[in-house]
Amino acid sequence: MSLTTMVDSNPPAYCVDKELPTYRQVFGNPGWNFVIRNSVTGTGFNIFLSKNAYFQFLQINKYNETEDSRDMQIQGVGIPMFRVTGSLSAINIKPLIFKKYVANKHRPFNAHKDYYQFCAVKKKSHVFYASYVFKFTPDIEDPSQDFQVVMFNHSSLPISDYVYKEEKHRWIQEDTNQKYQYRHTILDSGQESLTDGWDGQSDKLKRTWKSPLFSSNSSFGSTFPRKQIIPTGEFYGSNCSSILNMTSVNTVSGYAELKSRDEHEEYLRDYQEISEVPLDHLVQICIATVLKTEKV
């Protein structure tokens, strides 16, 4: 049996808690099922466009000395869309670096030359919250496009808030729905957010900022003593388009899935092509990956 035939056949069963539903089963709309591998050895990990790309990568690496495997990588089969290094662990903290794959039309795939730094993440711990600074480089040829996103993660409430394109975004931890599950939502302008106490530039919240919504004696705060109770409606905005699921055990074969709806499905896209993923989703992948690495 050739390697090509093996890749096209059904992939083997890997050790995950349970088979997660496909994107269409969850949302019924076009989108992506990104795969974020576990980081077990500390040397880094990969992010893939889909389960299919991930399983192709595993098969190709089993036979990385064969002519078939070289031909398939030259054709763009089973190539990671991101290579990630670094660690936000307090024991060995280093910036988390995301290097994105960019195809070169003038030569075959080269694992050392076809990746550039797309995002760097630094973490800082504060009283009652942690902040994460994401520095994005969408185009290495045009530094004017660089931008920054700062996310704030509450230490007791199951929320992580940030501002992106002048909208208030939030990831909500929903552990009672499924172990290690997060849901992304965009808050309405009048909904309170951790970012209401942010100056728009630094990595910390204003000391003078106070909100009854996040006080320890509020009904909102007391609802979530240890990030274990499913959030109520007041946590969510009107738009929920992405879900992050991960395995609860950090095994070599484990991974997280980010199911993300295409908000502009009127565009004709090839959902198996890395270059077709819009910038908004690339940003979301990096942020979801930080949530994943802080958990598993």
Residue pairs with C-beta under 8 A, 6 or more apart in sequence:
2 68
3 59
3 60
3 63
3 66
3 68
3 69
3 72
4 68
4 72
6 59
7 55
7 56
7 59
7 60
7 72
7 77
7 78
11 51
11 52
11 55
11 58
11 59
12 55
14 253
14 254
14 255
15 247
15 249
15 251
15 253
15 254
16 247
16 253
16 254
16 255
17 179
17 247
17 248
20 245
20 257
20 259
22 33
23 29
23 31
23 32
23 33
23 259
23 260
23 261
26 243
26 259
27 241
27 259
27 261
29 261
29 262
29 265
30 261
30 262
30 265
30 269
30 271
31 259
31 260
31 261
31 262
31 271
32 49
32 50
32 258
32 259
32 260
32 262
32 271
32 277
32 281
33 50
33 51
33 257
33 258
33 259
34 47
34 48
34 49
34 50
34 81
34 257
34 258
34 259
34 260
34 285
35 47
35 48
35 49
35 50
35 51
35 53
35 54
35 255
35 256
35 257
35 258
36 45
36 47
36 246
36 255
36 256
36 257
36 258
36 285
36 288
36 289
36 292
37 45
37 46
37 47
37 48
37 54
37 254
37 255
38 45
38 247
38 250
38 251
38 252
38 253
38 254
38 255
38 256
38 296
39 45
39 84
39 87
39 250
39 293
40 250
40 251
40 252
42 87
42 92
43 85
44 83
44 84
44 85
44 86
45 84
46 57
46 80
46 82
46 83
46 84
47 80
47 81
47 82
47 83
47 84
47 98
47 285
47 289
48 54
48 57
48 80
48 81
49 81
49 272
49 273
49 274
49 277
50 271
50 272
51 257
52 272
53 77
53 78
53 79
53 80
53 81
53 272
54 78
54 255
56 72
56 77
56 78
57 78
57 79
57 80
58 78
59 78
60 69
60 72
60 73
60 77
60 78
61 69
63 69
72 78
73 79
73 108
73 109
74 108
74 109
76 103
76 109
76 274
79 101
79 109
79 274
80 101
81 100
81 101
81 274
81 277
82 98
82 99
82 100
82 101
82 118
82 285
82 289
83 98
83 99
83 101
83 115
84 96
84 97
84 98
84 99
84 289
85 94
85 96
85 97
85 99
86 94
86 95
86 96
86 97
86 121
87 93
87 94
87 96
87 293
88 96
88 121
88 123
88 132
88 290
88 293
88 294
90 125
93 123
95 120
95 121
95 122
96 120
96 121
96 289
96 290
96 293
97 117
97 119
97 120
97 121
98 117
98 118
98 119
98 120
98 121
98 286
98 289
99 115
99 116
99 117
99 118
100 115
100 116
100 118
100 282
101 114
101 115
101 274
102 114
102 115
102 116
102 275
103 109
103 114
103 274
103 275
104 110
104 113
104 114
116 137
116 140
117 137
117 140
118 136
118 137
118 138
118 282
118 286
119 134
119 135
119 136
119 137
119 283
119 286
120 134
120 135
121 132
121 133
121 134
121 135
121 286
121 290
122 132
122 133
122 203
123 130
123 131
123 132
123 133
124 130
124 131
124 132
124 133
124 203
124 204
126 204
126 205
128 154
128 155
128 156
129 152
129 153
129 154
129 155
129 194
129 205
130 152
130 153
130 155
131 150
131 151
131 152
131 153
131 203
131 204
132 150
132 151
132 152
132 153
132 290
133 148
133 149
133 150
133 203
134 148
134 149
134 150
134 151
134 283
134 286
134 287
134 290
135 146
135 148
136 146
136 147
136 148
136 149
136 283
136 286
137 143
137 145
137 146
138 145
138 146
138 147
138 279
138 282
139 145
149 162
149 163
149 164
149 283
149 287
150 162
150 163
150 198
150 202
150 203
151 160
151 161
151 162
151 287
151 290
152 160
152 161
152 162
152 194
152 195
152 198
152 205
153 159
153 160
153 294
154 160
154 161
154 194
154 214
156 221
156 224
156 225
156 226
156 227
157 214
157 220
157 221
157 224
157 227
158 172
158 173
158 174
158 175
158 224
158 227
158 231
158 235
159 170
159 171
159 172
159 173
159 194
159 235
160 170
160 171
160 291
161 168
161 169
161 170
161 187
161 193
161 194
161 195
162 168
162 169
162 170
162 195
162 287
163 169
163 195
163 198
163 200
164 280
164 283
165 280
167 186
167 187
168 186
168 187
168 189
168 191
168 193
168 195
168 237
169 184
169 185
169 186
169 187
170 184
170 185
170 186
170 187
170 193
170 235
170 236
170 237
171 182
171 183
171 184
171 185
171 244
171 287
171 288
171 291
172 182
172 183
172 184
172 185
172 231
172 235
172 236
173 181
173 182
173 227
174 181
174 182
174 183
174 230
174 231
175 181
175 227
175 228
175 230
176 228
176 229
176 230
177 230
178 245
179 248
180 245
180 246
180 247
180 248
180 256
180 295
180 296
181 243
181 244
181 245
181 246
182 243
182 244
182 288
182 291
183 236
183 240
183 242
183 243
183 244
184 240
184 241
184 242
184 243
184 244
184 284
184 288
185 235
185 236
185 237
185 239
185 240
186 237
186 238
186 239
186 241
187 193
187 237
188 237
188 238
191 234
191 237
192 211
192 213
192 214
194 205
194 214
196 209
196 211
197 205
197 206
197 209
197 211
198 205
198 206
199 206
212 218
213 220
213 221
214 220
214 221
215 221
216 222
220 234
223 229
223 231
223 232
224 231
241 260
241 261
241 263
242 258
242 259
242 260
242 261
242 284
242 288
243 258
243 259
244 256
244 257
244 258
244 259
244 288
244 291
244 292
245 256
245 257
245 259
246 254
246 255
246 256
246 257
246 292
246 295
246 296
247 254
247 255
247 256
247 296
248 296
249 296
250 296
254 296
256 288
256 292
256 296
258 284
258 285
258 288
260 281
260 284
262 269
262 271
263 280
264 278
269 276
270 276
